[in-house]
C-alpha cells in the first residue's frame, strides 16, 4: 500500500482527505497506482491525467520526493509504503 498526497485544491475529489491510501502490489507501475486511485476518486484522475492517460503538463507527481518525469514517468515502479505526491503547478504574473 502507498499513500497519495493530495493538495488542498484537489481535495474536493477525495472528500477532503489530504491523502488517500492505495492498495497495490509492491513495484506496480505508477500508471496502475493512478488507475486504482481513479476508481476511488474519478474526478481527481481527470485533473491529473489527460484523455490519453498521460500526466497533464501542469501537474507534477513525486515518488518519495523524486519527480517521476525524471524517473520513468508513468512506468516508474512504486514500492510498498511509498509516498506519491500530486502537486499542480502554480503560475502567475
RANOR-V837070 format. One record per pair of residues at least 4 apart in sequence whose ideal C-beta (glycine too) atoms are under 8 Angstrom apart, sorted by the first residue. I is the first residue (numbers start at 0). J is the second residue. D is the distance in whole Angstrom. If there is no record, write none. Layout:
i = [I/I]
j = [J/J]
d = [D/D]
This chain:
i = [0/0/0/0/0/0/1/1/1/1/1/1/1/1/1/1/1/2/2/2/2/2/2/2/3/3/3/3/3/3/3/3/3/4/4/4/4/4/4/5/5/5/5/5/5/5/5/5/5/6/6/6/6/7/8/9/9/9/9/9/10/10/10/10/11/11/12/12/12/12/12/13/13/13/13/19/19/19/21/21/21/21/21/22/23/23/23/23/23/23/25/25/26/26/26/27/27/27/27/28/28/28/28/28/28/29/29/29/29/29/29/29/29/29/29/29/30/30/30/30/31/31/32/32/32/33/33/33/33/33/34/35/36/36/36/37/37/37/37/40/41/42/43/43/44/46/46/46/47/47/47/47/47/48/48/48/48/49/49/49/52/53/54/54/54/54/54/54/56/57/57/57/58/58/58/58/59/59/59/59/59/59/60/60/60/60/60/60/60/61/61/61/61/61/61/62/62/62/62/62/62/62/63/63/64/65/65/66/67/67/67/67/68/70/71/71/77/77]
j = [20/21/22/23/79/80/20/21/23/32/77/78/79/80/81/82/83/18/19/20/21/81/82/83/18/19/20/21/32/36/83/84/85/17/18/82/83/84/85/9/10/12/13/16/17/18/19/43/85/10/85/86/87/17/87/13/43/46/85/87/14/15/16/17/15/42/40/41/42/43/46/17/19/40/43/36/39/40/32/35/36/39/83/35/27/31/32/35/77/79/78/79/76/77/78/31/32/76/77/32/73/74/75/76/77/33/60/62/67/72/73/74/75/76/77/83/34/52/73/74/35/77/36/77/83/37/44/47/48/73/38/39/40/43/44/41/43/44/48/44/45/46/47/85/48/55/58/87/54/55/58/60/85/52/53/54/55/53/54/55/73/73/58/60/67/68/72/73/88/87/88/90/85/86/87/88/66/68/85/86/87/88/66/67/68/83/84/85/86/65/66/67/83/84/86/67/70/75/77/81/82/83/81/82/82/69/70/70/71/72/73/75/72/75/75/76/81/83]
d = [5/7/5/7/6/7/8/6/6/6/6/8/7/7/4/7/6/5/7/6/7/8/6/7/6/5/8/6/7/6/5/8/7/7/5/6/7/4/7/5/6/8/5/7/6/6/6/7/6/7/7/6/6/8/6/7/6/6/7/7/8/5/7/7/8/7/5/8/4/4/7/8/6/5/6/6/7/7/5/5/5/8/8/7/4/6/5/6/7/8/6/4/5/7/6/4/6/7/6/7/7/5/7/7/7/6/7/7/6/7/5/7/5/8/6/7/6/7/4/7/7/8/6/5/6/6/7/7/6/7/7/7/6/7/6/6/7/3/8/7/7/7/6/8/6/7/7/8/7/6/5/7/6/5/6/6/6/5/8/5/8/7/6/6/8/7/7/7/8/6/4/8/7/7/5/7/6/8/8/5/8/6/8/5/8/7/7/6/7/6/6/7/7/4/7/5/7/6/6/6/8/6/6/6/8/7/6/7/7/6/7/5/6/4/4/8/5/7]
